[in-house]
Amino acid sequence: MYVIVSVVTLAVVVIALVDIITRPEGDTKHLPKIVWVLLVVFLPLIGSILWFAIGREYNTRRHDPVSFGDPRRWAGRQRTSPRANTSSRSTEQQLADLDAEIEYYKQRGSSGPKES
């Protein structure tokens, strides 16, 4: 009987710690994440129960993961880098320029631009 209670308590503590650590800071209520972690570590069963009862935000909507090339990934973000491509050239035009550059270096007999 004691083994079952210990295993269940350990499982609840591990699940609570993983949930606290992987949750964004804005999805925790009442205390900062580090305080919740310390509470669960030092008071395992009580801290875990308090975390699931009052500490986590249940109303947040999880966003579906998106791939790197998905335009939704970059929606709402503004490019502030001075190196950001501000050219209005199409991809085809950029590829044609690259092809022309490759041909130039092939005719020149070099594998690419010389680095200084």
C-alpha positions as CSV (number, residue, x, y, z in Angstrom):
1,M,0.0,0.0,0.0
2,Y,2.8,2.5,0.9
3,V,4.5,1.7,-2.4
4,I,1.5,2.6,-4.4
5,V,1.0,5.9,-2.6
6,S,4.7,6.7,-3.0
7,V,4.6,6.0,-6.7
8,V,1.4,8.0,-7.3
9,T,2.9,10.9,-5.3
10,L,6.1,10.8,-7.3
11,A,4.2,10.7,-10.6
12,V,2.0,13.7,-9.6
13,V,5.1,15.6,-8.5
14,V,7.0,14.9,-11.8
15,I,4.0,15.8,-13.9
16,A,3.5,19.0,-11.9
17,L,7.1,20.0,-12.3
18,V,7.2,19.3,-16.1
19,D,3.9,21.3,-16.4
20,I,5.3,24.2,-14.5
21,I,8.6,24.3,-16.3
22,T,7.2,24.0,-19.8
23,R,4.3,26.5,-19.3
24,P,4.9,30.1,-20.4
25,E,5.3,32.6,-17.6
26,G,2.0,34.3,-18.4
27,D,0.1,31.0,-17.9
28,T,0.9,30.8,-14.2
29,K,-1.3,32.4,-11.6
30,H,-0.7,34.0,-8.2
31,L,3.1,33.2,-8.0
32,P,6.1,33.2,-10.3
33,K,7.2,30.0,-11.9
34,I,10.3,29.6,-9.7
35,V,8.2,29.9,-6.6
36,W,5.8,27.2,-7.9
37,V,8.8,24.9,-8.6
38,L,10.2,25.4,-5.1
39,L,6.8,24.8,-3.6
40,V,6.4,21.5,-5.4
41,V,9.9,20.4,-4.6
42,F,9.7,21.2,-0.8
43,L,6.1,20.3,-0.3
44,P,5.6,17.6,-3.0
45,L,2.0,16.5,-2.6
46,I,0.5,19.7,-1.2
47,G,2.5,21.8,-3.8
48,S,1.4,19.6,-6.7
49,I,-2.3,19.8,-5.6
50,L,-2.1,23.5,-5.2
51,W,-0.5,23.9,-8.6
52,F,-3.2,22.0,-10.4
53,A,-6.0,23.6,-8.3
54,I,-5.0,27.3,-8.4
55,G,-1.6,27.8,-10.0
56,R,-2.1,27.0,-13.7
57,E,-4.2,28.8,-16.2
58,Y,-6.6,26.5,-17.9
59,N,-8.3,29.0,-20.2
60,T,-5.3,29.5,-22.5
61,R,-5.7,28.3,-26.0
62,R,-2.7,26.2,-27.2
63,H,-1.6,27.2,-30.7
64,D,-1.1,24.5,-33.2
65,P,2.6,24.0,-34.0
66,V,3.5,25.5,-37.4
67,S,6.4,24.7,-39.6
68,F,9.3,27.1,-40.2
69,G,8.0,28.2,-43.6
70,D,4.4,28.7,-42.5
71,P,3.6,32.5,-42.9
72,R,1.5,32.3,-39.7
73,R,4.8,31.8,-37.8
74,W,6.0,35.3,-38.6
75,A,2.6,37.0,-38.6
76,G,2.6,40.0,-36.3
77,R,6.4,40.2,-36.1
78,Q,8.1,43.2,-37.6
79,R,11.6,43.0,-39.0
80,T,13.8,45.5,-37.2
81,S,17.1,44.3,-38.5
82,P,18.9,46.7,-40.8
83,R,19.9,43.7,-42.9
84,A,16.2,42.8,-43.5
85,N,15.5,42.3,-47.2
86,T,13.5,45.4,-48.2
87,S,13.8,44.6,-51.9
88,S,10.6,44.3,-53.8
89,R,12.2,41.9,-56.2
90,S,10.5,38.5,-56.9
91,T,12.0,35.2,-56.0
92,E,12.4,34.5,-59.7
93,Q,14.4,37.7,-60.2
94,Q,16.6,36.9,-57.3
95,L,17.3,33.4,-58.6
96,A,18.1,34.8,-62.0
97,D,20.7,37.1,-60.4
98,L,22.2,34.2,-58.6
99,D,22.4,32.1,-61.8
100,A,24.1,35.1,-63.5
101,E,26.6,35.3,-60.7
102,I,27.4,31.6,-60.9
103,E,27.9,31.9,-64.7
104,Y,30.2,34.9,-64.1
105,Y,32.4,33.0,-61.7
106,K,32.4,29.9,-64.0
107,Q,33.6,32.0,-66.9
108,R,36.2,33.7,-64.7
109,G,37.6,30.3,-63.8
110,S,37.1,30.8,-60.1
111,S,35.0,28.9,-57.6
112,G,33.6,32.0,-56.0
113,P,34.4,35.4,-54.7
114,K,37.7,35.8,-53.0
115,E,37.5,36.5,-49.3
116,S,39.9,39.1,-47.8
